[in-house]
Amino acid sequence: MQRRSLIADKRGFTLVELLVVMVIIGLLAALVGPKLFPQLGKAKQDAAKAQIELLGQALDRFRLDEDRYPSTQEGLNTLVENPGLEKWNGPYAKKKQLLDPWGRPYQYQSPGTHGEYDLFSYGRDGAPGGEKEDKDVTSWE
């Protein structure tokens, strides 16, 4: 009998209590969310810069083996698959490294207008120019 009285005394949360907690969580999310989401765009820009640096190192290793950078026509795929070159000693990069953080292929030109090669991403919008998250990420800046 004593056991039944202990079970009967246990109660759950009321609907009002649950609604108050949900409102508090919603307010916190509304205050903190806008401060976190701009960092996501900056993180993708930083990731693109780091990937361009890594691809630049892969291009330099290719150049050590072949005494030249891949041509624009050969493209960055030459870093992943041998197009029939005798001195090719790759792969120099992984296939997934050839895509920017927005899922588009990096742009590559050799010879470049800013150096021996130009390697860049058009950013979030996929178009030349832009600001903040849409800004181009380049190997020469």
C-alpha angles and dihedrals in degrees: 000000000000089000092059093053091056092052092047091053094058112096134181129226118289122238091250092054091050091049092051091052091048091051091050091050090048092052092049091050091049091053099042101034099070090051093053102044097062087057090060091063092047090049091056090049090051091047090052090051091051093047091050089053090051092047088049089056090048090051089051091052089050089051091052090056100038101029089234142057119256112272121246089254092052090047130180092310085080087072090060105034130031109243090201101287116152099217095042108131101176172098088168095176140015121255092243090057090067091071123077121230089269092058098254126120117261114252114243132185127175122215090031131203092235099041142326088317138006118219119179150143124222091223128230097329095049091225131107116270124006138140136258109349092002093055117118116252112216140182094228100057 
